[in-house]
Amino acid sequence: MKHILLIFILLSSAAHSNTPQHKSHKTHSYNGFHGMALILAGDKVLASHMPLYAPPHNYQIVYEVTTNDTHLKIIKKALNESLKKQSQITILPTKFDLNLLINKLTPTLNTTVFNGHFERGGRALFSTKLTFKNPLYVKKIAITQPEKEEFDLIKVSAEQGLVIHKIQSKPSYDSLSLVALTNGKYNGKLKCDAPVTTALASKLKACFKSAPSYLETRDFAVN
């Protein structure tokens, strides 16, 4: 009887091992190179992840960042100059997992600072350890066609807010506009029916009473 039971167990184990198993679902890797644009909001330096539609870049993320005093002063000076020239200051951290920022953690990353777009002819200025000290905005891109353009507002300080365009289906755009707050509140309208044209920056300026601090259309255009 013991031999019969042993044979039954062995046959059952063999049958189970040959049964096709469903593979467990794996979360998409967000490990990679994640370029970001820097903007100056009052005395704060903000880093905005430069998103794309596909993983591992399909998140709009804004953080307050900091570094050592010397490099922070250089970054702020470069950002002030870039405003006059209507140019960009961007950064490229070493390869890291974007889940650190998606989950609102506060990592310190080795980062190269660029005068201009890091992928479009930007010039590397210096490298520094940049600390992502304060998560301000984290949102996954929704590939939908909205009935109208949608914006989110985040509070940077008691006097200043940041209007963020919610990226949706093509054609779309990524924009950041600084706005004045009164008693911590925005008295304007959080809307702007601006089509994606060469006049987009001017229309955003008319809507929010200030030129966008950052605007990207190429990565969200119809091919």
Protein Blocks (a to p, Z undefined) as FASTA:
>chain_A
ZZmmmmmmmmmmmmmmmpccddddddddfbdcdddddddehjaccddddddfbdcklccc
dddddddfklmmmmmmmmmmmmmnopadddddddddfklmmnopacdddddddedjfkno
pacfbdcddddfbcfbdcdddddddfbdcdddddfblmbccddddddddddddddddddd
eehiafbdcdddddcdfklmmmmmmmnopacfbdcfklmccZZ
